[in-house]
Amino acid sequence: MKKILTIALVVSMLMLLVVGCASPATEAPATEAPVEQSVVIYQNKVEIGEQLTALAALYEAETGVKVTVKTSGGDTPYAETLKAEFQSDRQPDIFVIEGMGGYNTWKSQLTPFDGDEWIDLTSLEFAVDGKVYGFPVAVEAWGMAYNVEILEKAGVDPATLTSQEGYRAAFEKIDAMKDELGLKSVVSMGAGPDLRWVTGLHNFNGYLSAGLPYGDTTVLDKLLNGEADM
């Protein structure tokens, strides 16, 4: 199976990837139609799928290289659908890996970037053992949203929600006023087997990715030893 170049939608790189994936050039008879060059990208950000598809169309208009963007995410488990693409011999040329776990799954299919100029322009490249395998495509943040009307009725100042103690005090106050406020619960959360990436992987990752290197289990050790709490 051909090696797969990983993680990127970088317009300046696409032609290079096409050349790397294409068959050796041969001189075709004048009567033959030119062979269509194409790149397939598989990505997991549903919220930008439309924009990436539009960008792919612009790239095709400029270069003649057809770029197909396939998107899987949201309620659809990306890792499982990506595996299905490979098992069906529809493996993409470029795809997203989700950190070290994704690398461990797909490392036999990945080709490292070697000497690309962009590597010196970022500190967020994905590298293992000194070799760069991933181009950063997103920087995200997550946090808690609150209902302004409910907090106003409960007399809770959002400015106090800056610490664990502040949240605890607010939750206890609102919980004591549930009947008055017409609430069944203080916190509303979507839960289900398809949402584990939100409730587990993303939320807990906040404790693991705060500047710690891969393999650093300091936070886990403290939680297990009772030295820290959530």
C-alpha positions, 0 to 999 in steps of 0.5 A: 500500500502506498505511503500516505502523506499526512495532515494538511490542507496547505495550498502551497504544498498540494502540488508537491503531494500530487507529484509524490502520489502520481505515477512516473510521467510518460509521454502520451500520444497526442490523441490521448486525453491528459490524465487527471491529477487528483488529491483526496483529503479526509478531515474531521472538522465538520464546521469548516467542511464547506469552506475547505470544499470551496478552497479546493474548488479554487485550487482546482480552477487555478492548477487543474488538480482536482481536490476532493474533501471528505469530511467525517466528524460530529456524531460520526466517529472519525477514527472508525470511518477513516479505518473503513476508507482504508479497508475499502481501498479508498485511502486518502492522500492527506488525512488528519491524525488526532495526536499521539493516538492517531500516530500510533494507529497510522504510523506505518502509512505516514511519510515524514516531511523533510526540509519543508520551509513551513517547518521553521515557521511554526512551533506546533508541528507534530514530530516524533523522534525528530521527524515531522509527520504533521502540519498543524491545521487548527488551534482550538479552545474550549470552555463553559457557556452559561445562561445569562438570564438564569444567572441574573435571576439567581443573582450570580455574577459571571465574573466570580466564575474564575476558580473551582470555589467560584463555580462550586458556590454558584452551582450550590446557589442555583441548585438551591433555587432550582424550583424557583428558577424552573430548573431540573439541573444546574448543568446541562450536558449532552451525553451518549456513546457517540459523544465520548470525544466531548465529555471525555477526550476533550474535557479531560484533555484540558488537564493533560495538554496544559504544556505537558510533553507526551508521556507525562502522567503527572496529572494522572498520578496526582489524581490517583494519589488523591493529591488533586481533584477535578 
